[in-house]
């Protein structure tokens, strides 16, 4: 059987490998181990499907493996995204290096670990221009109690990567920061430095950033640093913000809505956030000439009038002529932070009939149980008929209050 497979054209072998990937994530890897000819014929498929995103915990061992990968003539050029996260067996990052710090707590730039990463990105992984930094478990103050002081905290990884971009002007396509894991979403202000964000090289390259995703809890001592990341990304096409349901998110998003200038922004995603109605309206109107896709998930809007979301749906219908995709899920109104707010459901959409202008397309519905029955809490639509869809949302929205089950 192996000899027969190995004689097939590369295109057929790649189809087989793709089918094996659909069935089991390890089967195509097993196919590569059968013989050298199958390994050769699945080389392109393996690099394209397995190595576009690679992980590192910034330890010496991890970066050496990354260096070896970067020197592979077929696999190195395939790497497009670098994921910085802890090793599975440890909460620490940057092991096997000694990371010296300034008195205020941030890592001193240009140390061996940072230099090795810098050289890999600048000279070896020349197609790796997207970065994701994830924090898992534990707040950073808790990590300090049982991690070696020479290792890196999650915020150190953020600061180190930003410093490399600021020093080299490294072209950056997308930047994703996810600090929401297990409820500890704060950056550590002691480990951040505003100076790299103010360098001309950083501002030049950041102005060409296409995608920015920030999922964290805004704290007053990191407001300015995070805001700088956002407002300097003037060329963004996609912006995703998740701020957790902390009172501080209202003030933070108000500052964002007043400061951002992104004339080409096409996709806006806002999730797990408290926001004032006036702020949300200002944010949408800033992008009225470019916005094509909007998503709201677990967003609580604060305002003084009733039916805030109904007004938002109708304002979007009037003011966003290019909108092609919209989703809303588990959103609420509230007038003060002492109550969780009134949830919106869409009972009139439960039968999911085709609506006018949709060219036969049906909306996608998200159901949840509420007081013993299934209700429509989320709705999304892509394609034609957006005017009619938004008006349908406004007419069908009803407010309920009480806990989900």
NORFEN-V126672 format. One record per backbone hydrogen bond with DSSP energy under -1.0 kcal/mol. NH is the residue of the N-H (numbers start at 1). CO is the residue of the C=O. If there is no record, write none. Layout:
NH:CO  NH:CO
This chain:
5:1  6:2  8:5  13:9  14:10  15:11  16:12  17:13  18:14  19:15  20:16  21:17  22:18  23:19  24:20  27:24  30:26  31:27  32:28  34:31  39:35  40:36  41:37  42:38  43:40  46:42  47:43  48:44  49:45  50:46  51:47  54:81  56:83  60:95  63:59  64:60  65:61  66:62  67:63  68:64  69:65  70:66  71:67  72:69  76:72  78:75  79:76  80:52  81:52  82:130  83:54  84:132  85:56  90:87  93:152  94:57  97:94  102:106  105:102  108:100  115:111  116:112  117:113  118:114  119:115  120:116  121:117  122:118  123:119  124:120  125:120  126:124  128:125  129:80  129:127  130:80  131:174  132:82  133:176  134:84  135:178  143:139  144:140  146:143  147:143  151:148  152:93  157:153  158:154  159:155  160:156  161:157  162:158  163:159  164:160  165:161  166:162  167:163  168:164  169:165  173:129  174:129  175:211  176:131  177:213  178:133  179:215  183:180  184:181  191:188  192:189  198:195  199:196  203:199  204:200  205:201  206:202  207:203  208:205  209:206  210:173  211:173  212:238  213:175  214:240  215:177  216:242  217:185  222:219  226:222  227:223  228:224  229:225  230:226  231:227  232:228  233:230  234:232  236:233  237:210  238:210  239:267  240:212  241:269  242:214  244:272  246:244  249:246  250:247  252:248  253:249  254:250  255:251  256:252  257:253  258:254  259:255  260:256  265:262  266:237  267:237  268:293  269:239  270:295  271:241  272:297  273:298  275:300  277:302  280:276  281:277  282:278  283:279  284:280  285:281  286:282  288:285  290:287  291:287  292:266  293:266  294:325  295:268  296:327  297:270  298:329  300:273  301:332  302:275  303:334  311:307  312:308  313:309  314:310  315:311  316:312  317:313  318:314  319:315  320:316  323:320  324:292  325:292  326:381  327:294  328:379  329:296  330:377  332:299  333:342  334:301  339:336  342:333  343:400  344:331  345:398  346:376  349:346  350:347  352:349  358:355  361:358  364:380  366:378  368:375  370:373  373:370  375:368  377:366  378:366  379:328  380:364  381:326  383:324  389:385  390:386  391:387  392:388  393:389  394:390  395:391  396:392  397:393  398:345  400:343  405:369
